[in-house]
């Protein structure tokens, strides 16, 4: 089996406290370093995110400052910095931790499913609390059922060239991005135990509150037209 070339793109805004753990895990992921790259795009931070990430720069890890603030702008900008060799983009949040062996697992999955073009994976919160396990279970089943991109977006090169993130949307850009990709490619959901997301937002805001916020957010993004979504300023919790 050949090793596909993966470009991991991480938008990072005020992630000084967590970006080191994210990059430490990517450095030790175990995949051949010449077959993957990490592109961190700092965008509009008021803390030391850029300087902290910059310390990790090496042959396959690069750090940029986006010209303009915004997660969609950062993702689109990161895509323009991918190596010409890349075959798949992995867009992921700065507080997502990929476990050792994840890229091998993904590579094997894509080998067995050559017809897919975009998708996501199981994402579990890095907490053993009962509420965290429930949230992970609920989210993963929702993503799979409705074919939603959230937290981690995996896109084949040819489709990443056709579709970009809507930079005018403050929220729901990931849902819209997935809808646009569905016009061209087949969705996949890969089960894995190697993707974890920080539970910090839930621990800070409360699991019940975050559940209701995300439920409202998801329903709103599905039913409201884009011209209204562009005017909604969603709370960002870190």
Legacy VTK file of the C-alpha trace (Angstrom):
# vtk DataFile Version 3.0
C-alpha trace
ASCII
DATASET POLYDATA
POINTS 238 float
0.000 0.000 0.000
1.384 3.402 -0.932
1.464 6.297 1.505
-0.867 9.095 0.439
0.371 12.640 1.015
-1.775 14.452 3.596
-1.834 18.214 4.235
-3.098 19.004 7.739
-4.396 22.590 7.890
-5.019 24.134 11.306
-6.604 27.597 11.689
-5.571 28.985 15.065
-7.027 32.060 16.774
-5.975 32.746 20.379
-4.887 29.134 20.907
-1.665 29.839 22.813
-2.608 27.456 25.625
-3.390 24.422 23.488
-1.531 24.630 20.172
1.612 23.031 21.647
-0.246 19.825 22.574
-1.840 19.680 19.119
1.522 20.021 17.367
3.345 17.685 19.764
0.917 14.934 18.811
1.301 15.626 15.103
5.083 15.427 15.392
4.816 11.951 16.900
1.962 10.616 14.776
4.253 7.971 13.292
3.487 8.506 9.603
6.487 9.000 7.245
7.335 12.709 7.666
7.970 13.141 3.953
4.357 12.085 3.253
2.504 14.625 5.373
2.740 18.292 6.236
1.220 20.516 8.896
0.161 24.047 8.014
-0.788 26.286 10.947
-2.590 29.496 10.001
-2.704 31.993 12.836
-5.452 34.528 12.227
-5.936 37.692 14.238
-4.749 36.400 17.616
-4.130 38.751 20.520
-2.007 36.224 22.408
1.216 34.334 21.634
-0.347 31.731 19.328
1.901 32.624 16.392
5.161 32.634 18.380
4.263 29.403 20.178
3.446 27.582 16.945
6.475 29.059 15.185
8.765 27.152 17.543
7.522 23.911 15.974
8.504 24.800 12.429
10.572 22.103 10.758
10.762 20.330 7.430
7.088 19.385 7.340
5.558 21.910 9.776
5.001 25.487 8.594
3.350 28.424 10.335
1.749 31.426 8.629
-0.130 34.516 9.698
-3.281 34.926 7.616
-3.755 38.323 5.972
-7.257 38.622 7.470
-9.078 37.304 10.537
-11.643 34.516 10.233
-11.645 30.713 10.322
-12.872 30.364 6.718
-10.223 32.780 5.469
-7.585 30.857 7.421
-8.650 27.522 5.930
-8.751 28.893 2.394
-5.370 30.554 2.886
-3.919 27.326 4.283
-5.101 25.434 1.233
-3.079 27.772 -0.994
0.060 26.827 0.955
-0.243 23.064 0.438
2.605 21.210 -1.185
2.051 20.362 -4.874
2.371 16.722 -3.786
-0.645 16.713 -1.495
-3.484 14.287 -2.216
-5.842 14.924 0.688
-6.465 17.985 2.901
-7.296 17.517 6.561
-8.824 20.714 7.950
-9.058 20.492 11.730
-9.568 22.714 14.744
-6.572 23.771 16.806
-7.830 21.839 19.842
-8.108 18.485 18.055
-5.560 15.800 18.924
-4.670 13.096 16.408
-3.350 9.933 17.997
-0.344 7.928 16.866
-1.239 5.803 13.866
-4.201 7.917 12.747
-2.771 8.745 9.320
-1.942 5.075 8.735
-5.529 4.214 9.616
-6.905 6.920 7.331
-4.580 5.872 4.518
-5.794 2.281 4.795
-9.447 3.378 4.866
-9.019 5.450 1.701
-7.291 2.530 0.024
-10.336 0.367 0.709
-12.819 3.092 -0.320
-11.457 4.626 -3.534
-14.861 6.092 -4.454
-15.084 8.607 -1.581
-14.130 12.262 -1.940
-14.769 13.990 1.376
-15.753 13.144 4.914
-15.011 13.113 8.596
-14.277 10.730 11.457
-15.348 9.789 14.923
-14.361 12.617 17.290
-14.496 12.005 21.044
-13.991 14.569 23.790
-10.842 13.990 25.832
-12.769 13.452 29.047
-14.129 10.344 30.759
-17.048 12.214 32.308
-20.440 10.659 31.600
-21.673 13.911 30.040
-18.621 13.985 27.745
-19.242 10.413 26.595
-22.898 11.238 25.892
-21.956 14.332 23.906
-19.427 12.387 21.840
-21.978 9.632 21.154
-24.667 12.126 20.163
-22.379 14.196 17.941
-20.833 11.262 16.117
-24.191 9.711 15.305
-25.523 13.088 14.148
-22.521 13.699 11.858
-22.865 10.295 10.308
-26.644 10.416 9.893
-26.800 13.889 8.337
-23.405 13.700 6.577
-22.162 16.815 8.337
-18.617 18.145 8.436
-17.641 19.433 11.878
-14.351 19.564 13.820
-12.332 17.644 11.195
-12.866 17.860 7.409
-11.031 15.472 5.080
-11.143 16.392 1.391
-9.554 14.902 -1.716
-7.361 17.280 -3.702
-9.539 17.463 -6.806
-12.600 18.480 -4.770
-10.709 20.903 -2.529
-9.843 22.731 -5.749
-13.537 23.013 -6.682
-14.955 24.225 -3.373
-13.797 26.808 -0.829
-15.126 27.970 2.531
-17.530 30.911 2.430
-15.589 33.753 4.035
-18.747 35.789 4.535
-20.271 33.295 6.960
-19.478 33.768 10.641
-20.993 30.399 11.533
-22.229 27.341 9.674
-19.449 27.557 7.125
-18.545 23.914 7.722
-22.109 22.742 7.049
-22.265 24.806 3.873
-18.842 23.543 2.777
-20.042 19.965 3.112
-23.189 20.710 1.129
-21.137 22.158 -1.705
-18.784 19.177 -1.713
-21.749 16.797 -1.883
-22.472 18.066 -5.405
-19.212 16.573 -6.611
-18.141 13.768 -4.287
-19.267 10.916 -2.051
-19.252 11.418 1.738
-17.522 9.053 4.169
-17.466 8.618 7.934
-14.500 6.707 9.309
-14.820 5.141 12.743
-11.706 5.608 14.859
-10.597 5.960 18.464
-7.612 8.125 17.530
-9.250 11.566 17.266
-9.883 13.546 20.427
-11.139 17.094 20.925
-10.552 19.243 23.967
-13.422 19.322 26.449
-12.378 22.777 27.687
-15.428 24.602 26.302
-17.801 22.145 27.948
-15.967 22.274 31.263
-15.983 26.062 31.201
-19.541 26.659 30.018
-21.230 23.493 31.269
-22.270 20.412 29.296
-25.987 21.162 29.313
-25.451 24.740 28.161
-23.040 23.676 25.408
-25.419 20.952 24.277
-28.247 23.474 23.900
-25.987 26.035 22.204
-24.728 23.508 19.670
-28.183 22.044 19.070
-29.596 25.519 18.414
-26.593 26.373 16.278
-26.942 23.230 14.151
-30.685 23.597 13.597
-30.327 27.287 12.759
-27.593 26.629 10.203
-29.778 24.027 8.503
-32.957 26.092 8.237
-31.924 29.759 7.893
-30.889 31.231 4.541
-27.291 32.338 4.112
-28.099 36.060 4.004
-29.419 35.832 7.588
-26.601 33.566 8.801
-24.097 36.179 7.618
-25.553 38.653 10.130
-25.476 36.395 13.197
-22.494 36.883 15.492
-22.008 33.579 17.335
-20.299 33.430 20.700
-16.809 31.932 20.567
-15.971 29.944 23.709
-12.386 29.030 24.581
LINES 1 239
238 0 1 2 3 4 5 6 7 8 9 10 11 12 13 14 15 16 17 18 19 20 21 22 23 24 25 26 27 28 29 30 31 32 33 34 35 36 37 38 39 40 41 42 43 44 45 46 47 48 49 50 51 52 53 54 55 56 57 58 59 60 61 62 63 64 65 66 67 68 69 70 71 72 73 74 75 76 77 78 79 80 81 82 83 84 85 86 87 88 89 90 91 92 93 94 95 96 97 98 99 100 101 102 103 104 105 106 107 108 109 110 111 112 113 114 115 116 117 118 119 120 121 122 123 124 125 126 127 128 129 130 131 132 133 134 135 136 137 138 139 140 141 142 143 144 145 146 147 148 149 150 151 152 153 154 155 156 157 158 159 160 161 162 163 164 165 166 167 168 169 170 171 172 173 174 175 176 177 178 179 180 181 182 183 184 185 186 187 188 189 190 191 192 193 194 195 196 197 198 199 200 201 202 203 204 205 206 207 208 209 210 211 212 213 214 215 216 217 218 219 220 221 222 223 224 225 226 227 228 229 230 231 232 233 234 235 236 237
